[in-house]
Amino acid sequence: MGYVIRSVRADEWERLKELRLAALADPLARVAFNETLEEAAGQTDGLWRRRAARGGVGEGAITFIGEAEDGSWGGMVVVLVEGDGEVPQTHLVGVYVRPEHRGAGLAQELLGAAIRWSWGIAEPAVARVRLWVHEGNGRAEAFYRGMGFVTTGRSVVDPKNAAAVEREMALGRQGA
């Protein structure tokens, strides 16, 4: 199956909301999100409109979706620009591929688009792309390693479960 990887448009907020709720309802994927299904479902339409509008502009954040040939959305990734820290970087969040689209290369295409977009930012020039992976999500960690990400040694407590941790992984710009 082929996909078109593109940014979400402001008028697609309802589809974005549906995809996010599907991710939070997915027993394998929801561990990767800091928001619960109940929290997301309770958000106002205004918040979803703002997320879609912000996610398509590319100023500070962009949301990429993978649109299948039949028009369905198979997955997404959100890229946040973090230029005010010690190193200019982007932060990948909201990585999700629907079960029926897994194994088709969509995750690689989405991450590839997010990484290429990150390297294309002129100011601040991004030095690395980072993400957090839940300690119980070995499949995701292996996937990210295959994409060139390495663990940084930093970890944080999972905000939904104080007994669990998330590990930071990063991909540095080649030649930087």
C-alpha positions as CSV (number, residue, x, y, z in Angstrom):
1,M,0.0,0.0,0.0
2,G,1.3,3.4,-0.9
3,Y,1.0,6.5,1.3
4,V,1.2,10.3,0.8
5,I,3.0,11.8,3.7
6,R,1.9,15.4,4.2
7,S,1.1,17.9,6.9
8,V,-2.4,18.1,8.4
9,R,-4.6,20.9,7.2
10,A,-6.5,23.2,9.6
11,D,-9.9,22.0,8.3
12,E,-9.0,18.4,9.1
13,W,-9.3,18.8,12.8
14,E,-12.0,16.2,13.2
15,R,-9.9,13.6,11.4
16,L,-6.9,14.5,13.5
17,K,-9.0,14.1,16.7
18,E,-10.3,10.7,15.5
19,L,-6.8,9.5,14.8
20,R,-5.5,10.7,18.2
21,L,-8.4,9.1,20.0
22,A,-7.7,5.8,18.1
23,A,-4.1,6.0,19.2
24,L,-5.1,6.5,22.8
25,A,-7.5,3.6,22.7
26,D,-5.0,1.2,21.1
27,P,-3.7,-1.0,24.0
28,L,-0.2,-1.3,22.3
29,A,0.2,2.4,21.5
30,R,-1.3,4.2,24.4
31,V,1.6,3.6,26.7
32,A,3.6,6.0,24.5
33,F,1.3,9.0,25.2
34,N,1.2,11.2,28.2
35,E,-2.5,12.1,27.6
36,T,-5.2,9.6,28.4
37,L,-8.1,8.7,26.2
38,E,-10.5,10.3,28.7
39,E,-8.5,13.5,28.8
40,A,-8.3,13.8,25.0
41,A,-12.0,12.9,24.4
42,G,-13.0,15.6,26.9
43,Q,-11.1,18.4,25.0
44,T,-13.1,21.1,23.2
45,D,-13.5,21.3,19.5
46,G,-11.6,24.6,19.7
47,L,-8.6,22.8,21.1
48,W,-8.7,20.3,18.2
49,R,-9.1,23.1,15.7
50,R,-6.0,24.8,17.2
51,R,-4.0,21.5,17.1
52,A,-4.8,21.0,13.4
53,A,-4.1,24.7,12.5
54,R,-0.8,24.6,14.4
55,G,0.1,21.2,13.0
56,G,-0.1,22.3,9.4
57,V,1.8,25.6,9.6
58,G,5.2,24.4,10.5
59,E,6.0,27.3,12.8
60,G,7.1,25.7,16.1
61,A,5.2,22.5,15.3
62,I,4.0,20.3,12.4
63,T,1.9,17.2,12.3
64,F,2.6,14.7,9.5
65,I,0.0,12.2,8.5
66,G,0.2,9.1,6.3
67,E,-2.7,9.1,3.9
68,A,-3.4,5.8,2.2
69,E,-4.6,5.4,-1.4
70,D,-8.2,5.0,-0.2
71,G,-8.0,8.3,1.6
72,S,-7.8,6.8,5.1
73,W,-5.2,8.1,7.6
74,G,-2.9,5.3,8.6
75,G,-0.7,7.2,11.1
76,M,0.9,10.4,12.3
77,V,3.8,12.1,14.0
78,V,4.1,15.5,15.6
79,V,7.3,17.5,15.4
80,L,7.9,20.2,18.0
81,V,10.7,22.8,17.6
82,E,12.7,23.3,20.7
83,G,15.2,26.1,20.0
84,D,15.5,27.6,23.4
85,G,17.5,24.8,25.1
86,E,21.2,24.0,25.2
87,V,21.1,22.6,21.7
88,P,18.5,23.5,18.9
89,Q,16.5,20.4,18.4
90,T,13.1,19.0,17.5
91,H,11.1,16.7,19.6
92,L,9.0,13.9,18.0
93,V,5.7,13.1,19.8
94,G,2.4,11.5,19.0
95,V,4.0,8.8,16.8
96,Y,1.3,6.3,15.9
97,V,0.4,3.8,13.1
98,R,-3.0,2.1,13.1
99,P,-2.7,-1.7,13.5
100,E,-4.0,-2.4,10.0
101,H,-1.2,-0.2,8.5
102,R,1.6,-1.6,10.6
103,G,4.3,-3.5,8.7
104,A,3.8,-1.5,5.5
105,G,6.7,0.9,6.0
106,L,4.4,3.8,7.1
107,A,6.3,4.4,10.4
108,Q,9.6,4.7,8.4
109,E,8.0,7.2,6.0
110,L,6.5,9.3,8.8
111,L,9.8,9.4,10.8
112,G,11.7,10.1,7.6
113,A,9.5,13.1,6.8
114,A,9.8,14.4,10.4
115,I,13.6,14.0,10.3
116,R,14.0,15.7,6.9
117,W,11.7,18.5,8.0
118,S,13.8,19.0,11.1
119,W,17.1,19.2,9.1
120,G,15.4,21.7,6.8
121,I,14.8,24.3,9.6
122,A,17.0,27.3,8.9
123,E,16.7,29.1,12.2
124,P,17.6,27.7,14.6
125,A,19.6,25.1,12.7
126,V,18.5,21.8,14.3
127,A,21.4,19.8,15.7
128,R,19.4,16.8,16.8
129,V,16.0,15.1,16.8
130,R,14.9,13.6,20.0
131,L,12.0,11.5,21.4
132,W,11.1,9.6,24.5
133,V,10.3,5.9,24.5
134,H,8.6,4.0,27.3
135,E,10.7,1.4,29.0
136,G,7.9,-1.2,28.3
137,N,7.8,-0.5,24.6
138,G,10.7,-2.5,23.3
139,R,9.3,-2.8,19.8
140,A,9.3,1.0,19.5
141,E,12.8,1.3,20.9
142,A,14.1,-1.3,18.4
143,F,12.4,0.6,15.6
144,Y,13.9,3.9,16.6
145,R,17.3,2.3,16.9
146,G,16.9,1.0,13.3
147,M,16.2,4.6,12.3
148,G,19.6,5.7,13.8
149,F,18.4,6.9,17.2
150,V,20.5,6.1,20.3
151,T,19.7,6.4,24.0
152,T,21.1,9.5,25.6
153,G,21.2,8.2,29.2
154,R,18.4,10.6,30.2
155,S,15.2,9.3,31.6
156,V,12.0,10.7,33.2
157,V,9.2,9.2,35.3
158,D,6.2,8.2,33.2
159,P,3.5,10.9,34.1
160,K,0.8,8.2,34.1
161,N,2.7,5.6,36.1
162,A,5.3,6.7,38.7
163,A,6.7,3.1,38.7
164,A,7.8,3.4,35.1
165,V,10.2,5.5,33.1
166,E,10.7,6.9,29.7
167,R,14.1,7.0,28.0
168,E,15.3,9.7,25.8
169,M,16.6,8.7,22.3
170,A,18.2,11.1,19.9
171,L,19.5,11.3,16.3
172,G,22.3,13.8,15.7
173,R,22.7,15.7,12.5
174,Q,25.5,14.1,10.4
175,G,28.5,16.4,10.1
176,A,27.4,18.6,13.1
